[in-house]
Amino acid sequence: MEELDQLFDGSLDTKMDFLEEKKTSNNDGIYRVDLTKVKDTKRGYRSVVRFLPNLTEEGKLGQVALEKISHYVEIKEPRELGGYYDSPKNFGEPCPLTNLFYQMKNSKNAVLVEKANVLNYSRKYYSYVLVLEDEQQPELVGKIMVMQYGKTIKDKISAEKNGEISGEPCNVFELADGKDFVLIVKEISTGDATYPDYKMSMFKQQTTSLPIYFKETKEFKNVPLDENNKVSQKAQGKIKGFLLDRDHNVEDFGPKPLTDEQHSKISEITNILLGKSSNSFNSANSTSASEQKPESSDFDFENNFTEGKEEAVSTDEDDFFDDL
């Protein structure tokens, strides 16, 4: 009867959760920089992550980063047409939204040139990272998550691979001699827009073997190396198990082919922007995904349709295997 009593004792106000604005969380497996948690804006968001190789669930070695080109269409009416669209360019096919953008931008019609700005372009990369430190979200330390990043961080990875920073080439994804990445993110304002700036982020100078997080002791220990500076064979099984101890797979964030419904939406978007709208789109078939709003980190503003503290970590092999 207690449940029934709540109907009459004023408890109804506690059942209004749908009115509360829900903030984005990391429950979907994406490692997000949450600038709202930054206490010192001059210092910015600070964390340290380690880029990891892609060991698939089948035990095979996959591409360390998945690339995805997408568009966010900012059409307010009808709302059903706005939202994200993965580009067919991901599959080597022509992209109707890219073609539409250039058709409008290259026209001599000032109205069409302005309208083209509702077609936002994004080229993103997705890789596994191990969260080593995070001042703002300490609950994420030790977790393997998927990090979404753009051209700025991709170029830093490339510079390390080519030896442009220290003079010594380094594949930062390597297990035996990779590098930790210090993430420094500050909010930048340009006109009415604000966006996160990753340019101050950098890889540490020294190379180290992969740090593995031991949940029981809540500490990291670097993988032991043999006399040839290769990963010890004794540790390889532990490493494979550790890399697979994750809640999400990077492949889940890869590009998807356009559905028939999305093709219909793009046709209607084209008609609207070119002034030929037939108003024939059936909003009853719309999906909730189309109402998603983009985050500022979802887009590279430089790429719009143009192409800390050292922690002592144990490296002793016997100490490492004591925790196996």
MODAPE-V780277 format. One record per residue. RES is the residue in one small letter. PHI is phi as a letter, one per 20 degrees, with the letter a starting at -180 (999 if undefined). D_LAST is the distance of its C-alpha to the last C-alpha in whole Angstrom. Layout:
# MODAPE-V780277
res=RES phi=PHI d_last=D_LAST
res=RES phi=PHI d_last=D_LAST
This chain:
# MODAPE-V780277
res=m phi=999 d_last=51
res=e phi=f d_last=49
res=e phi=f d_last=48
res=l phi=f d_last=52
res=d phi=f d_last=53
res=q phi=f d_last=51
res=l phi=f d_last=53
res=f phi=d d_last=56
res=d phi=d d_last=54
res=g phi=n d_last=54
res=s phi=f d_last=50
res=l phi=f d_last=51
res=d phi=f d_last=50
res=t phi=e d_last=46
res=k phi=d d_last=46
res=m phi=d d_last=47
res=d phi=g d_last=44
res=f phi=f d_last=45
res=l phi=e d_last=47
res=e phi=e d_last=44
res=e phi=f d_last=43
res=k phi=e d_last=40
res=k phi=e d_last=38
res=t phi=f d_last=35
res=s phi=d d_last=32
res=n phi=e d_last=29
res=n phi=f d_last=28
res=d phi=e d_last=29
res=g phi=n d_last=26
res=i phi=e d_last=28
res=y phi=e d_last=27
res=r phi=d d_last=31
res=v phi=e d_last=32
res=d phi=d d_last=34
res=l phi=f d_last=37
res=t phi=f d_last=38
res=k phi=e d_last=35
res=v phi=f d_last=36
res=k phi=e d_last=38
res=d phi=d d_last=39
res=t phi=f d_last=41
res=k phi=f d_last=42
res=r phi=f d_last=38
res=g phi=n d_last=37
res=y phi=e d_last=34
res=r phi=c d_last=31
res=s phi=b d_last=27
res=v phi=c d_last=25
res=v phi=c d_last=23
res=r phi=c d_last=21
res=f phi=f d_last=23
res=l phi=d d_last=21
res=p phi=f d_last=21
res=n phi=e d_last=23
res=l phi=e d_last=20
res=t phi=f d_last=22
res=e phi=f d_last=21
res=e phi=e d_last=23
res=g phi=n d_last=20
res=k phi=d d_last=23
res=l phi=e d_last=24
res=g phi=d d_last=26
res=q phi=g d_last=28
res=v phi=f d_last=27
res=a phi=b d_last=29
res=l phi=e d_last=32
res=e phi=d d_last=35
res=k phi=b d_last=38
res=i phi=d d_last=41
res=s phi=b d_last=43
res=h phi=c d_last=46
res=y phi=d d_last=46
res=v phi=e d_last=50
res=e phi=e d_last=51
res=i phi=d d_last=54
res=k phi=e d_last=55
res=e phi=c d_last=58
res=p phi=f d_last=57
res=r phi=g d_last=54
res=e phi=f d_last=52
res=l phi=e d_last=53
res=g phi=f d_last=50
res=g phi=p d_last=47
res=y phi=e d_last=44
res=y phi=c d_last=45
res=d phi=f d_last=43
res=s phi=f d_last=45
res=p phi=f d_last=46
res=k phi=g d_last=45
res=n phi=g d_last=42
res=f phi=d d_last=43
res=g phi=m d_last=45
res=e phi=d d_last=48
res=p phi=f d_last=51
res=c phi=d d_last=50
res=p phi=f d_last=53
res=l phi=f d_last=52
res=t phi=f d_last=52
res=n phi=f d_last=55
res=l phi=f d_last=57
res=f phi=g d_last=55
res=y phi=f d_last=57
res=q phi=f d_last=60
res=m phi=f d_last=61
res=k phi=f d_last=60
res=n phi=e d_last=62
res=s phi=f d_last=65
res=k phi=e d_last=68
res=n phi=e d_last=68
res=a phi=f d_last=66
res=v phi=f d_last=65
res=l phi=f d_last=63
res=v phi=f d_last=62
res=e phi=f d_last=61
res=k phi=f d_last=59
res=a phi=f d_last=57
res=n phi=f d_last=55
res=v phi=f d_last=54
res=l phi=e d_last=52
res=n phi=e d_last=48
res=y phi=d d_last=46
res=s phi=b d_last=43
res=r phi=d d_last=40
res=k phi=c d_last=37
res=y phi=c d_last=33
res=y phi=c d_last=30
res=s phi=c d_last=27
res=y phi=f d_last=23
res=v phi=c d_last=22
res=l phi=d d_last=19
res=v phi=e d_last=21
res=l phi=e d_last=20
res=e phi=b d_last=23
res=d phi=b d_last=26
res=e phi=f d_last=28
res=q phi=e d_last=30
res=q phi=c d_last=27
res=p phi=f d_last=24
res=e phi=f d_last=23
res=l phi=e d_last=22
res=v phi=f d_last=20
res=g phi=n d_last=16
res=k phi=e d_last=18
res=i phi=e d_last=19
res=m phi=c d_last=22
res=v phi=d d_last=25
res=m phi=d d_last=28
res=q phi=e d_last=31
res=y phi=b d_last=33
res=g phi=d d_last=37
res=k phi=f d_last=38
res=t phi=g d_last=38
res=i phi=f d_last=34
res=k phi=g d_last=34
res=d phi=f d_last=37
res=k phi=f d_last=34
res=i phi=f d_last=32
res=s phi=f d_last=35
res=a phi=f d_last=36
res=e phi=f d_last=32
res=k phi=f d_last=32
res=n phi=e d_last=36
res=g phi=m d_last=35
res=e phi=f d_last=38
res=i phi=e d_last=36
res=s phi=d d_last=35
res=g phi=n d_last=37
res=e phi=d d_last=33
res=p phi=f d_last=32
res=c phi=b d_last=29
res=n phi=e d_last=27
res=v phi=f d_last=25
res=f phi=e d_last=23
res=e phi=f d_last=22
res=l phi=f d_last=18
res=a phi=e d_last=19
res=d phi=b d_last=22
res=g phi=e d_last=23
res=k phi=c d_last=24
res=d phi=e d_last=23
res=f phi=d d_last=26
res=v phi=e d_last=28
res=l phi=e d_last=30
res=i phi=c d_last=34
res=v phi=c d_last=36
res=k phi=c d_last=39
res=e phi=e d_last=42
res=i phi=d d_last=45
res=s phi=d d_last=48
res=t phi=c d_last=51
res=g phi=m d_last=54
res=d phi=e d_last=53
res=a phi=d d_last=50
res=t phi=c d_last=46
res=y phi=b d_last=43
res=p phi=f d_last=40
res=d phi=d d_last=40
res=y phi=d d_last=37
res=k phi=f d_last=39
res=m phi=e d_last=37
res=s phi=f d_last=34
res=m phi=b d_last=32
res=f phi=e d_last=29
res=k phi=f d_last=28
res=q phi=f d_last=30
res=q phi=e d_last=26
res=t phi=e d_last=24
res=t phi=b d_last=20
res=s phi=f d_last=17
res=l phi=g d_last=16
res=p phi=e d_last=14
res=i phi=d d_last=11
res=y phi=e d_last=11
res=f phi=d d_last=9
res=k phi=f d_last=11
res=e phi=f d_last=11
res=t phi=e d_last=12
res=k phi=l d_last=14
res=e phi=b d_last=13
res=f phi=e d_last=13
res=k phi=c d_last=11
res=n phi=f d_last=13
res=v phi=f d_last=12
res=p phi=f d_last=13
res=l phi=d d_last=16
res=d phi=e d_last=18
res=e phi=f d_last=21
res=n phi=e d_last=23
res=n phi=m d_last=21
res=k phi=d d_last=19
res=v phi=f d_last=16
res=s phi=g d_last=14
res=q phi=g d_last=14
res=k phi=f d_last=11
res=a phi=e d_last=9
res=q phi=f d_last=12
res=g phi=f d_last=10
res=k phi=f d_last=8
res=i phi=f d_last=11
res=k phi=f d_last=13
res=g phi=f d_last=11
res=f phi=f d_last=11
res=l phi=f d_last=15
res=l phi=e d_last=16
res=d phi=e d_last=15
res=r phi=b d_last=18
res=d phi=e d_last=21
res=h phi=c d_last=24
res=n phi=d d_last=25
res=v phi=f d_last=27
res=e phi=f d_last=29
res=d phi=f d_last=30
res=f phi=d d_last=32
res=g phi=f d_last=34
res=p phi=f d_last=38
res=k phi=c d_last=39
res=p phi=f d_last=43
res=l phi=f d_last=46
res=t phi=e d_last=47
res=d phi=f d_last=51
res=e phi=f d_last=51
res=q phi=f d_last=49
res=h phi=f d_last=52
res=s phi=f d_last=55
res=k phi=f d_last=54
res=i phi=f d_last=54
res=s phi=f d_last=57
res=e phi=f d_last=58
res=i phi=g d_last=57
res=t phi=f d_last=59
res=n phi=f d_last=62
res=i phi=f d_last=61
res=l phi=f d_last=61
res=l phi=e d_last=64
res=g phi=m d_last=66
res=k phi=c d_last=66
res=s phi=g d_last=64
res=s phi=e d_last=65
res=n phi=l d_last=64
res=s phi=e d_last=63
res=f phi=f d_last=59
res=n phi=e d_last=58
res=s phi=f d_last=56
res=a phi=f d_last=55
res=n phi=e d_last=53
res=s phi=f d_last=51
res=t phi=d d_last=47
res=s phi=f d_last=45
res=a phi=f d_last=43
res=s phi=f d_last=46
res=e phi=e d_last=47
res=q phi=f d_last=43
res=k phi=d d_last=44
res=p phi=f d_last=43
res=e phi=e d_last=41
res=s phi=f d_last=42
res=s phi=f d_last=39
res=d phi=f d_last=39
res=f phi=c d_last=42
res=d phi=e d_last=42
res=f phi=f d_last=46
res=e phi=f d_last=46
res=n phi=c d_last=46
res=n phi=f d_last=48
res=f phi=m d_last=49
res=t phi=c d_last=49
res=e phi=f d_last=47
res=g phi=999 d_last=29
res=k phi=e d_last=28
res=e phi=e d_last=25
res=e phi=d d_last=22
res=a phi=f d_last=20
res=v phi=c d_last=17
res=s phi=f d_last=14
res=t phi=c d_last=14
res=d phi=f d_last=13
res=e phi=f d_last=11
res=d phi=f d_last=10
res=d phi=f d_last=10
res=f phi=f d_last=7
res=f phi=e d_last=5
res=d phi=f d_last=6
res=d phi=e d_last=4
res=l phi=f d_last=0
